[in-house]
Amino acid sequence: MHSFPNVTVDAKANVYFDGQVVSHTIHFTDGTKKTLGLIYPGKFHFGTAAPERMEIIAGSCEVILDGTTETHIIEAGSAFDVAGNSGFTIKVNDGICEYICSFLPA
C-alpha cells in the first residue's frame, strides 16, 4: 500500500471523459507532484507535456504509446513510462484501474 506523508492535496478533482477518469493532485514539499486516480472501463487517449510514469496499483489496463502499435498489458504492481510531448492510449476492459502518475524530470 502506498502512502505519502507531508503532502498537500487538491480537493478539486481532475475529471476527464465525462467522469470515466478521475484523479486528485498531490503536492510534495520539494515542489514535485503526482496524481492519484481511477480509470473506469473504456478506451482513452492522453497527451503529455512532461515525461510521466504511470504506476498501476489495482486492476489492469492495455496501453499503446504514441508512435507505436504494440499493446502492453499492465497489471497491478507494474508501471510504464511516457515521454514528454507525447501521449498514450489506455484501455480498461473491466473493473476499475487505479494509478499513481508521477511527473518526471525532463
Secondary structure, 3 states (H helix, E strand, C coil): CCCCCCEEECCCCEEEHHHCEEEEEEEECCCCEEEEEEECCEEEEEEECCCEEEEEEECEEEEEECCCCCCEEEECCCEEEECCCEEEEEEECCCCEEEEEEECCC
